[in-house]
């Protein structure tokens, strides 16, 4: 009798969840983000035994990136990547990407195998979130202590050398804060200081607005996004005094593409729905 009662209770819970899934935006929103987070942790960590054979190698992230692309399919998100001809191939560079949501992890999964030799900077606290923190270290994540200015600066200086000498591609989000609005936030200067210090190009990457995601209304629908890799911006001969103009030039370029590509995507979706 207890078993039958448990089965009935479980069946009722499933039915209620299915009902909520169909009628509640909030339910779909939280369930999808839960799936995203759990699967991200799983795919980010399950390949650690293989990563141990080549620690601190960017290629270790290729398998988690594959897993993240499967997450995109599960969530109903399709990415279209364009501008591959613009990818910097003869040197390292600093890749700057507009920042909208934690779903940007899925964007990195699309870019990693195409850009190659990629790395990212993260606060050192992430390292202690094992096993994910260990996996991130194994694929070359650069951890910095943001509370210690001298240590953080030393890490950034070392990163500049790594980019230049190792021809690495440092992926950064210059807005610093998640922003899913119609425009871009002001850019912080850190990424551009690194580009100038290493005398390597800035490679702008623009992702169309996540029209399918609204945090305030708790909406998370299937959708599409276009990732545009723009031509690199040369920093040869620039110095610290040129950082401000480099920041503004890059932001204006990315904002124009963000606006136009988002409008085109939404128009194409509208035309298909008509």
Buried (B, 14 or more C-beta within 10 A) or exposed (E): EEEEEEEEEEEEEEEEEEEBEEEBEEBBBBBBBEEBEEBBBBBBBBBBEEBEEEEEBBBBBBBBBBBBBEBBEEBEBEBEBEBEEBBBEEBBBBBBBBBBBEBBBBBBBBBBBEBBBBBBBBEBEEBEEEBBBBBBBBBBBBBBBEEEEEEBEEBBBEBBEBBBEEBBBBBBBBBBEBBBEEEBBEBBBBBBBBBBBBBBBBBBBBBBBBBBBBEEEBBBBEBBBBBBBBBBBEBEEBEEEBBEEBBEBBBEBBBEBBBEBBEEBBEEBEEEEE
